[in-house]
């Protein structure tokens, strides 16, 4: 086994037995999807993920990404499929860690509160979704629909005389008292449309920050 493939020993970063973890798939029809499973057992550098329903097809030896919560953080873990059961349910995958888990938080940059700006997004065709904050890589938006973690959405934002549109991934969700959901979305920037979306997020973030600083300076 090469050093690059050797698991580092999951230790304190391993998913907890009985907790939920998500195996990532890229679907032509649904975009990037995270399929939920339950962590059945955790070994030194491998663990098993159990699904009640048949998951998307995977190949033994294939490398994938798995997401789970550990120490109150949503992390991304590269794994290799060591073995799998052909009959079920349950359907069981044995996964081996092939690298250190990395934080998969929605956004690490400073976020700009947009609650009083009137900014709205069109979210997968759902119009008038209020934007609550924005950063260089994503935004928080309120929606009346239910979207799973990992779902890719088409997002369009009208800002002044311009419109910025592109693909964004659902990275977190929080139910609101009025029955809506606040979603944390992360932009997908590795396409020409994605680069345009990134430029739009940058423009909005810097513009709103600048206007806010000017108001503060004017009132002091």
N, C-alpha and C positions, 0 to 999 in steps of 0.2 A: 504494500500500500504506500502510495506517495505521501509526502508530508502535507501536500496541499489538500489531500482527501481525508487526512486523519482528523477525526472530530476532536475538539479541544477539551472534551469533558464538559458536559452540560452544567453540572453543579447547580449553583444558585440561579442560573439563567434558564434552567429547563422549565418547560410547562409543567404545571401541577397535575398529578394524577386526578382524573375526574373532571378536569377543566375543559373548556372548549378551545379548539384551535381551528384555523381556517387554511385549507389547501388552495393555492391559487391556480386558476386556469384562465387561458385567454380564449374566449369564445367569439367566433366570427359574428354571431347574431346578438350576443349580449355584452360583448366587450370583456373586460377583465372581471372575473367573478371569483369570490372566495367561498368555497364550499365548506360548511361547518361539520366538524367531527368532534368526538370526545377522546381525550387522551386516556388510554386504558392503562398503560404501564410505562414507567420511565426507568431506563437502564443507565449505564455509565456514560455512553455517548450515543444511545439510540433510544427510540420510544415508539409506541404503537398508537395509531390514530384509527378510530373506529367510526364507521358511517352506518346509519340505520338504512339508508337508501343507497343504491348503486351510484358511485361517484363517476365523474368523467374518466375516460380511459387513461391509464398511465402505464408506462413500461418499467419493468424492473431494471434498476441501474440508472434510470432517468433522474435528472436534477430538477428540483422544484423549490418554490418558496412557500413557507408556512408562516402564518401570523398568529400571535397569541398575546395575552396579557400576562405580564410578570412584574411584580413589584410596582403595580399600578401604572405600568407603561405598556403600550402596544408595540410589540417588537416584530421584526422581520427576520426569519431564520432560514438560511439556505440548507436544504437537506437532499439526500439521495434516497431513492426508493430501494430498500434492501430486499423486500419480499412483499407479497400480497396474496390475499385469498381470492379464489375465483368464484366461490359460492357464498351466498349470504341470503338475507341479512343475519348478523352484521357483516359488513365488509371491512377487512382489516388491512392496513398498510403498516409495515415496519419501516421507519424512517431513521436515517443516520445523519447526525449533524456534520456538515462539512465546512463550517466556518462559524465565526462568532455572530451571535444575534446583534442586530442593529436597531436602534430606535426607529419606529415607523410612525412617529407622531404626525399629526396633520401638518403642522408648520412650526418651524423653529424660529422664524424671524419675528420681529415686533409686528404686532397687529394693530391696525388703525380702526377704531370704533366708527362705524358708519350708521349707527342707529338713527341719528337725526338728519341724515343726508337725503333720505328718500330713494336711495339706490335700490333697484330691484333686478332680479334675474329671471330669465326664462329657463326652467329646469326640465329638460326632457319634454318640452312642449307645454309645461305648466307655467303660465304667465303670472306676473306680479308676485314673485317670491321675494320677500324683503331680505336684503343683505345686511347682516349685523356687524361684520367686520371684514377687513380685507388685508392681505399681506402680499409680498412679492411672489408667493408661490401658491396662494389659495385664498379661500374665503369661507365665511360661515353664513349660511342661508336658511331661511325658514320655509318649510314645505308642508303641505297638507297630505302628501303621499308617503308611502312606506318604501324605503329603499334599503337593501341589505348592505352591510359593510363590504367594501371591495367592488361594488357595482360602478361601472363607468357610465357617466351621464353626459349628454350634450348640453352645454351651458352657453347662454347668450346674455350679454350685459350691454345695455344702452348707457353710454356715458357722454353727456353733451351731445354733439353732433355725430359721434362715432359709435359703432357697435363692435364689441369684441366677442368672439365665439370660439369654442373649442371643447375638448374633452376633459372632464375632471372626474377623479375617483372619490367615492365616499370613504372617508377614513374614520369617522366617528359619528355617532348619532345620540341626541339627547331629547327625550320626550318633554314637551312643554305643557304647562297647566291647561292651555286652551285646546289641547288635542293635536296640535301641530308638532312637528319635529324640527329641531335645529341640527343641521348637518354640517360637519366640517369637511370641506372638499379640497383636494389637492390637484393642481393642474398637471396634465400630461403634456409635456413640452417637446417631445422628440419628433414632431411633425411640423410642416410649414404652418398649419393652422394652430398648432400648439405654441409655436414661437410668437405668432400674432397675439394669442391669448396672454402669454407671458408679458409681452410689451404692454398690453392693456392693463393687466394687474399692476405692473410697475407704475404706469402713468397715473392710475387712480390712487394708489398708495401714496405716491409722492405729492400729488396735487392736494389731496385731502389733508395730509400732514402739514403741508406748507400753509394752507388756508387756516388751519387750526392754530398754528404758531403765530400767524399774522394777527388773528383775533386776540390771542393772549397778549401779544406785544402791544396792541392798540388799547387794551383795557388796563395796562399796567401804568 
